[in-house]
Amino acid sequence: MPAPRLRTASVAACLVLAAPLGACGDKPTTAPRAPAVATSAADAGGMAALTAAAKKEGSLNTIALPSDWANYGALIDGFEKKYGIKVIVENPEGTSQDEINAMKEHRGGGRAPDVIDVGGSFAQSAARQGLLAPYEVAAYDEIPKEQKDDRARWYNNYGGYISIGCDAKRVKTCPATFADLRKPEYEGKVALNGNPTKSGSAFAGVYAAALANGGSFDDIQPGIDFFAELSKNGNFIPAESTPATIARGQTPISIDWDFLNLGYADEFRENGTDVDWRTAIPFDGSFAQYYANGVNKDAPHPAAARLWQEYVFSPEGQNLRLGAYARPVLVDAMEKDGTLDKAAAEKLPTVEGTPTFPTEAQTEKARETVNRGWAEAVSN
């Protein structure tokens, strides 16, 4: 991933000390403000004050965080153990769009999500709608410029590459590229992780397919056309791929993030599930993207929301991501300051070249194109 600009040595040292979260934000530079309007830990009176306020709130509302997604199970357990704050997960299998809808529908009520974790295009949309609060985590400067909002309303936390997962027990020859997916032998076998008009991972799958078929960041239409072709010839099925559908043999080929497909393989082995799940990163449609975190502007638990952000961007939180094959946004900074879990990093699949990312304008244009044309394209 692109190397971030490093801060001064003293601030880099602050990141190293951030494992217990607190050493570098304890002394506010101005009179502390209420957590609901604080734009940093220092602005809230320092980490100690922010932590105390979050513990007083006692709860954190989240949404659409499955325990097997990018190690959220371990992250939630770690946060609860460290701070004694209960994490409530609503609709764990929900989509990025569900998260945005929940912020709107439950605005002003106690059920609203305090924080969101959504695909990049959805984070940008939420910011434009005025749903997110500006908040700079301690490691904000280490996050690469292209991976964050310049007003700190959202910033990427972890990501991966689009991959093709395949059950070698149900598929004679597993596909390695998007071109392979056209083969008649894959009839009724190819699925996405959801609907790309609502799901960030499915949207990324369409973007990757576009790159593999003559498209570009400016032109996602070839990706839609590719799935329209697969739908017409019977290869694509409109079922949402999950570990459960994979185990049942319903979705033996799944286009999804590499960290999810790799994690599923571990899960199946550990549970003794009769699945031989293998993962390939297609060279013809190499597409990397991140998931962004943000604080609800009207969070019911504003201090806990900000403390959660500090936790998932701390070395502890970032290494937990890495333990589930997700690529931490701070990987380069952590490698330089010595906080990176090198053993976990070595387990990541090898990829070639330096990834590039669509701009906000390109992503929004692509979203509009998918929203407008997807349903008709795969209706056959």
C-alpha positions in Angstrom: 0.0 0.0 0.0 1.2 3.6 -0.6 3.7 4.6 2.1 2.4 7.3 4.4 4.2 10.5 5.3 5.7 10.1 8.7 5.3 12.7 11.5 8.1 13.9 13.7 10.1 11.5 15.8 8.3 12.5 18.9 4.9 11.8 17.3 6.1 8.5 15.9 7.1 7.6 19.4 3.6 8.5 20.5 2.3 5.9 18.1 4.6 3.2 19.6 3.3 4.1 23.1 -0.3 4.0 22.0 -0.8 0.3 22.8 -2.3 1.2 26.2 -3.9 4.2 24.5 -3.2 7.4 26.4 0.3 8.6 26.8 0.3 11.3 24.1 -3.2 12.7 24.4 -3.6 13.2 28.1 -2.8 17.0 28.3 -5.2 19.1 26.4 -3.8 22.2 24.8 -7.1 24.2 25.3 -10.1 24.0 27.6 -11.6 20.5 27.1 -14.8 20.3 25.1 -17.7 17.9 25.4 -17.0 14.5 23.6 -19.9 15.1 21.2 -18.1 18.1 19.6 -14.5 17.1 20.3 -12.4 16.8 17.2 -9.5 14.8 18.9 -8.7 13.2 22.2 -6.8 16.3 23.3 -9.8 18.4 22.4 -11.8 16.3 24.8 -9.4 16.8 27.6 -6.9 14.0 26.8 -7.2 10.2 26.5 -7.8 9.8 30.3 -10.7 12.2 30.2 -12.1 10.7 27.0 -11.8 7.2 28.4 -13.5 8.2 31.7 -16.4 9.7 29.7 -16.7 6.6 27.5 -16.8 4.3 30.6 -19.5 6.5 32.1 -21.6 6.1 28.9 -21.0 2.3 29.3 -22.1 1.2 25.8 -21.2 1.5 22.1 -23.7 1.0 19.3 -22.4 -0.6 16.2 -24.1 -2.2 13.1 -23.2 -4.7 10.4 -20.1 -6.1 12.1 -20.0 -9.9 11.7 -17.5 -11.5 14.1 -15.8 -13.2 11.2 -15.3 -10.0 9.2 -11.7 -8.6 9.5 -11.5 -9.9 13.0 -14.3 -7.9 14.5 -15.0 -10.7 17.0 -11.5 -10.2 18.5 -11.7 -6.4 18.2 -15.0 -6.2 20.1 -13.7 -8.6 22.8 -10.5 -6.6 23.2 -12.3 -3.3 23.5 -14.8 -4.6 26.0 -12.1 -6.2 28.1 -9.9 -3.1 28.0 -12.5 -0.5 28.8 -15.5 -2.4 30.3 -17.8 -0.9 27.7 -20.5 -3.1 26.2 -20.5 -3.3 22.4 -23.9 -3.8 20.9 -24.0 -5.1 17.3 -27.3 -4.5 15.4 -27.9 -6.4 12.2 -24.5 -8.1 12.0 -25.0 -9.2 8.4 -26.1 -5.8 7.2 -24.6 -3.8 4.3 -22.9 -0.5 4.1 -26.1 1.1 2.9 -27.9 -0.4 5.9 -25.5 1.5 8.1 -26.2 4.8 6.5 -29.9 4.1 6.6 -29.7 3.4 10.3 -28.0 6.7 11.0 -30.9 8.5 9.3 -33.8 6.4 10.6 -32.7 6.4 14.2 -31.3 9.9 14.4 -31.8 11.4 17.8 -32.6 8.1 19.4 -30.7 5.7 21.5 -30.6 2.9 18.8 -28.6 4.9 16.3 -25.1 3.5 15.5 -22.3 5.4 17.2 -19.8 4.4 14.5 -19.8 3.0 11.0 -17.6 0.7 9.0 -18.5 1.0 5.3 -17.0 0.8 1.8 -15.2 3.9 0.7 -17.9 5.1 -1.6 -20.5 4.9 1.1 -18.3 6.8 3.6 -17.9 9.6 1.0 -21.7 9.6 0.6 -22.3 9.8 4.3 -19.9 12.7 4.6 -21.6 14.6 1.8 -25.0 14.1 3.6 -23.6 15.6 6.8 -23.9 12.4 8.8 -20.4 12.2 10.1 -18.5 14.1 12.8 -14.9 15.4 12.3 -12.5 13.5 14.5 -8.8 13.0 14.2 -7.5 9.9 15.9 -3.9 10.0 17.3 -2.6 8.3 14.2 -4.4 10.5 11.7 -1.3 12.0 10.2 0.1 8.5 9.5 -2.9 7.6 7.4 -2.0 8.2 3.7 -3.6 11.3 2.3 -5.5 9.4 -0.3 -7.0 7.2 2.4 -8.8 9.8 4.4 -11.1 12.7 4.3 -9.3 16.1 4.6 -11.9 17.1 7.2 -11.4 13.9 9.2 -15.0 12.8 8.8 -13.9 9.3 7.7 -10.6 7.5 7.1 -9.7 4.0 5.9 -8.9 1.4 8.5 -8.2 -1.8 6.7 -8.6 -3.3 3.3 -7.6 -6.0 0.8 -7.8 -7.2 -2.8 -10.7 -8.7 -4.6 -10.2 -12.4 -4.9 -11.9 -15.5 -6.2 -12.7 -18.1 -3.6 -13.5 -21.7 -4.7 -14.4 -25.0 -3.1 -12.1 -27.5 -4.7 -14.3 -30.3 -3.5 -17.2 -29.1 -5.6 -15.3 -27.5 -8.5 -13.0 -29.7 -10.5 -10.7 -26.8 -11.6 -10.9 -23.6 -9.6 -10.9 -20.4 -11.6 -7.9 -18.0 -11.2 -9.1 -15.0 -13.4 -12.2 -13.2 -14.3 -11.8 -14.6 -17.9 -12.0 -18.1 -16.4 -15.5 -17.4 -15.0 -17.0 -17.4 -18.5 -16.3 -21.1 -18.9 -19.4 -23.4 -19.1 -18.1 -25.6 -16.3 -18.9 -22.9 -13.8 -22.6 -22.8 -14.6 -24.7 -22.0 -11.5 -21.6 -21.6 -9.4 -20.5 -17.9 -9.3 -21.7 -15.5 -6.7 -20.9 -12.1 -5.1 -21.0 -11.1 -1.5 -24.3 -9.3 -1.8 -25.9 -6.8 -4.1 -23.4 -4.1 -5.4 -25.9 -1.3 -5.0 -25.8 -2.0 -1.2 -22.7 -4.0 -0.5 -19.2 -2.5 -0.7 -17.5 -5.8 -1.3 -19.9 -6.7 -4.2 -19.5 -3.2 -5.6 -15.7 -3.8 -5.6 -16.2 -7.1 -7.4 -18.0 -5.3 -10.2 -15.2 -2.7 -10.3 -12.5 -5.4 -10.5 -14.5 -7.1 -13.3 -14.6 -3.8 -15.2 -10.8 -3.5 -15.0 -10.5 -7.1 -16.3 -12.7 -6.3 -19.3 -11.4 -3.1 -20.8 -12.9 -0.7 -18.2 -11.2 1.8 -15.9 -11.8 3.8 -12.8 -13.8 6.1 -15.0 -15.8 3.3 -16.7 -17.4 0.6 -14.6 -19.9 -0.4 -17.2 -17.8 -3.3 -18.6 -18.0 -4.8 -15.1 -21.8 -4.6 -15.2 -21.8 -6.1 -18.7 -19.5 -8.9 -17.6 -22.0 -10.0 -14.9 -24.9 -9.5 -17.3 -23.1 -12.0 -19.6 -22.5 -14.4 -16.7 -26.1 -14.1 -15.7 -27.4 -14.8 -19.2 -25.2 -17.9 -19.6 -26.2 -19.2 -16.2 -22.9 -18.9 -14.5 -23.8 -16.1 -12.1 -26.3 -16.7 -9.4 -28.0 -13.9 -7.4 -27.4 -15.5 -4.0 -25.3 -13.7 -1.4 -22.2 -15.7 -0.7 -21.6 -16.4 3.0 -19.8 -19.2 4.9 -23.2 -20.8 5.4 -24.0 -20.8 1.6 -20.5 -22.0 0.9 -20.8 -24.9 3.4 -24.1 -25.9 1.8 -22.6 -25.9 -1.7 -24.9 -23.1 -2.8 -22.1 -20.7 -3.7 -19.0 -22.8 -4.6 -17.3 -19.8 -6.3 -17.3 -16.5 -4.5 -15.9 -13.1 -5.7 -15.0 -11.4 -2.4 -12.2 -9.7 -0.5 -9.1 -11.8 0.0 -9.1 -11.3 3.8 -12.6 -12.9 3.9 -11.9 -15.8 1.6 -8.7 -16.6 3.4 -10.4 -16.3 6.8 -13.2 -18.6 5.6 -10.6 -21.3 4.7 -9.2 -21.2 8.3 -12.8 -21.3 9.7 -13.7 -24.3 7.6 -10.5 -26.2 8.6 -10.9 -25.4 12.3 -14.6 -26.5 12.3 -14.0 -29.6 10.3 -16.4 -28.4 7.6 -16.3 -30.5 4.4 -15.0 -27.6 2.3 -11.6 -27.2 0.6 -11.7 -23.4 0.2 -9.0 -21.9 -2.0 -8.3 -18.3 -2.8 -6.8 -16.7 -6.0 -6.2 -13.0 -6.6 -7.0 -12.5 -10.3 -4.2 -10.7 -12.2 -6.6 -9.6 -14.9 -8.7 -7.6 -12.5 -6.5 -6.5 -9.6 -8.5 -4.2 -7.4 -7.6 -3.1 -3.9 -9.8 -1.0 -1.6 -10.3 -0.2 2.0 -13.1 0.1 4.4 -13.6 3.4 6.1 -14.5 4.2 9.7 -16.4 7.2 10.9 -18.3 8.7 13.9 -22.0 9.4 13.7 -22.5 13.1 14.1 -25.5 12.4 16.3 -23.9 9.4 18.2 -25.9 8.4 21.3 -22.5 7.6 23.0 -20.1 10.2 21.6 -17.2 9.5 23.9 -17.3 5.7 23.4 -17.5 6.3 19.6 -14.3 8.3 19.7 -12.6 5.9 22.0 -13.5 3.1 19.6 -11.8 4.9 16.8 -8.7 5.3 18.9 -8.7 1.6 19.6 -9.1 0.3 16.0 -6.4 2.7 14.8 -4.0 1.7 17.6 -1.2 -0.8 17.0 -3.3 -3.4 19.0 -6.3 -2.8 16.8 -4.4 -2.7 13.6 -2.5 -5.9 14.4 -5.8 -7.7 15.2 -6.9 -6.7 11.6 -3.7 -8.2 10.3 -4.4 -11.5 12.2 -7.4 -12.0 10.0 -5.5 -11.2 6.7 -6.9 -7.7 6.5 -4.3 -5.1 5.5 -4.0 -2.3 8.1 -4.0 1.2 6.7 -1.1 2.0 9.1 1.0 -1.0 8.0 4.0 1.1 6.7 4.1 3.4 9.7 3.9 0.4 12.1 6.6 -1.5 10.2 8.9 1.6 10.6 8.2 2.2 14.3 8.4 -1.5 15.2 4.8 -2.1 16.3 3.8 -4.3 13.3 3.1 -8.0 13.9 5.6 -9.3 11.3 4.7 -13.0 11.6 1.0 -12.1 10.7 2.2 -9.8 7.9 4.2 -12.6 6.3 1.0 -14.6 5.9 -0.6 -12.1 3.5 -0.8 -13.3 -0.1 1.8 -11.8 -2.4 0.5 -9.2 -4.9 2.4 -7.5 -7.7 2.7 -3.8 -8.3 1.5 -0.8 -6.3 -2.2 -0.5 -6.0 -4.0 2.6 -7.2 -7.4 3.8 -6.1 -10.3 5.6 -7.7 -10.9 9.2 -6.7 -14.0 10.2 -4.9 -15.5 11.6 -8.1 -14.7 8.4 -10.0 -16.2 6.2 -7.2 -19.4 8.3 -7.1 -19.8 8.1 -10.8 -19.3 4.3 -10.7 -21.9 4.0 -7.9 -24.4 5.9 -9.9 -23.8 3.7 -12.9 -24.2 0.5 -10.9 -27.3 1.8 -9.1 -28.9 2.7 -12.4 -28.0 -0.4 -14.4 -27.4 -3.4 -12.1 -30.9 -4.8 -11.6 -31.7 -4.8 -15.3 -28.3 -6.3 -16.2 -28.7 -9.4 -14.0 -32.5 -9.8 -14.3 -32.3 -12.6 -16.9 
